[in-house]
Structures are given as C-alpha cells and as structure tokens.
Amino acid sequence: DTGERDLELLEPARLGGHLRAATRRTGSSFGLFLVGRRLEAPVTLPGIGGLLHLDRGQRLSVLARPAGPGGRADLDLPLPAAAFAAGQALSIQAAHRVGGALLLGESVVTPLIR
C-alpha cells in the first residue's frame, strides 16, 4: 500500500541495489515514473494535468509500468555499484493515464543513493 501520497519510495536506494518506488491513482491503466533533476519552480505543460517538477532539458527519463486493478504501478530499477553514483540527486515524479488524460502526480521524491 502506498498510503496517502501518490508516490513513495519503498526502501532506501543503495549502490549495487535497487531503486524501488510505487505510485497509485484510481482508474489508472499505467504509471509513468519520471526521473531527472528537480526544477526550482514547477511548470505547466499544455494538455497535461498538474505541474511538472522536473527539468525536461536535463536528461529526463520516463519509465512506463503497468498498473494493477487498484491503479498501483511499481518501479524496480537496478542501481550501479560504482562509486560515481553515490550521492546523486535525481528526483522522481509520477504521472498516470486516466481515461484519456495524462495527469502528473503532486509528490516528488529525491532518494539519496548511498
């Protein structure tokens, strides 16, 4: 269960481990996990509900995952064991496809990779 927030980290991110997160939105057919650098101020995008908190110009990755019957989608992303990844400040925001509309989640998480 992801609780009250639309996006949660499921465990600490560790070098050589995994980055695990979950998102939920009722009626969602799939979840998108947007991974990138956080903006100082969020922006609106035409035709998309909600605010984008990540910088589209700084290597924004979009990872699609199917949502189950309750609208929950899970991310399980392997992390490199290399020391260069330690301390990286990448943020994650979720988005959902609900009835033909793309909706950005309100929560943003920034896991510290150790």
C-alpha positions in Angstrom: 0.0 0.0 0.0 1.4 3.4 -0.9 -0.6 5.3 1.7 -1.9 8.8 1.2 0.8 10.1 -1.2 0.7 9.4 -4.9 4.4 8.3 -4.9 6.6 6.6 -2.4 10.0 5.1 -2.1 9.7 1.5 -0.8 13.2 1.2 0.6 16.5 3.2 0.8 18.4 3.4 -2.5 21.8 1.6 -2.2 24.8 1.3 -4.5 24.5 -2.1 -6.3 20.9 -2.5 -5.1 17.6 -1.3 -6.5 15.6 1.9 -6.5 12.1 0.8 -5.7 9.1 3.1 -5.8 5.3 2.8 -6.1 2.6 5.1 -7.4 -1.1 4.8 -7.3 -4.1 6.6 -8.9 -7.6 5.1 -9.0 -8.6 4.4 -12.6 -5.0 4.4 -14.0 -4.1 2.0 -16.7 -0.4 2.6 -16.3 2.0 4.7 -14.3 4.9 6.7 -15.6 8.0 7.3 -13.4 9.8 10.5 -14.5 13.4 10.6 -13.3 15.5 13.7 -13.6 16.7 16.9 -11.9 14.3 18.9 -9.9 13.3 22.4 -11.0 13.4 25.4 -8.7 9.8 26.1 -9.6 7.3 23.7 -11.2 5.9 24.4 -14.7 2.7 23.6 -16.5 2.6 21.7 -19.8 -0.2 22.2 -22.4 -2.7 19.3 -22.4 -1.3 17.7 -19.2 -2.9 18.0 -15.8 -0.8 19.0 -12.8 2.6 20.6 -12.5 5.9 19.2 -13.8 8.6 19.5 -11.1 11.5 18.0 -13.2 13.7 19.7 -15.8 12.9 18.3 -19.3 16.2 19.6 -20.6 18.4 17.7 -18.2 18.2 14.0 -19.3 14.6 13.4 -18.1 13.9 9.6 -18.3 10.3 8.3 -18.5 9.8 4.7 -17.4 6.3 3.2 -18.0 4.9 0.5 -15.8 1.5 -1.3 -16.0 -0.9 -0.5 -13.2 -2.8 -3.2 -11.4 -6.6 -3.3 -10.8 -6.2 -0.7 -7.9 -4.2 1.7 -10.1 -0.8 0.9 -8.5 2.3 0.7 -10.6 5.8 -0.3 -9.2 9.3 0.7 -10.3 12.2 -1.6 -9.6 15.3 0.0 -11.1 18.8 -1.6 -10.7 21.5 0.8 -9.4 25.1 0.6 -10.4 27.6 -0.5 -7.7 30.1 2.2 -9.0 31.1 4.9 -6.6 30.2 7.7 -9.1 26.5 7.0 -8.4 26.8 7.7 -4.7 25.2 11.0 -3.6 23.5 11.5 -7.0 20.5 13.8 -6.6 17.9 12.5 -9.0 14.2 13.1 -8.3 11.2 11.1 -9.2 7.7 12.2 -10.1 4.8 10.0 -11.2 2.2 10.5 -13.9 -0.8 8.5 -14.8 -3.0 7.9 -17.8 -6.6 8.1 -16.6 -9.5 7.9 -19.1 -7.5 9.5 -22.0 -5.9 12.2 -19.9 -2.3 12.4 -18.7 -2.1 13.6 -15.0 1.1 14.5 -13.2 1.3 13.5 -9.5 1.8 16.0 -6.8 4.6 14.2 -4.9 8.3 14.3 -5.8 10.8 12.2 -4.0 14.6 12.6 -4.1 16.3 9.5 -2.8 19.9 9.7 -1.7 21.9 6.9 -3.2 24.3 5.5 -0.7 
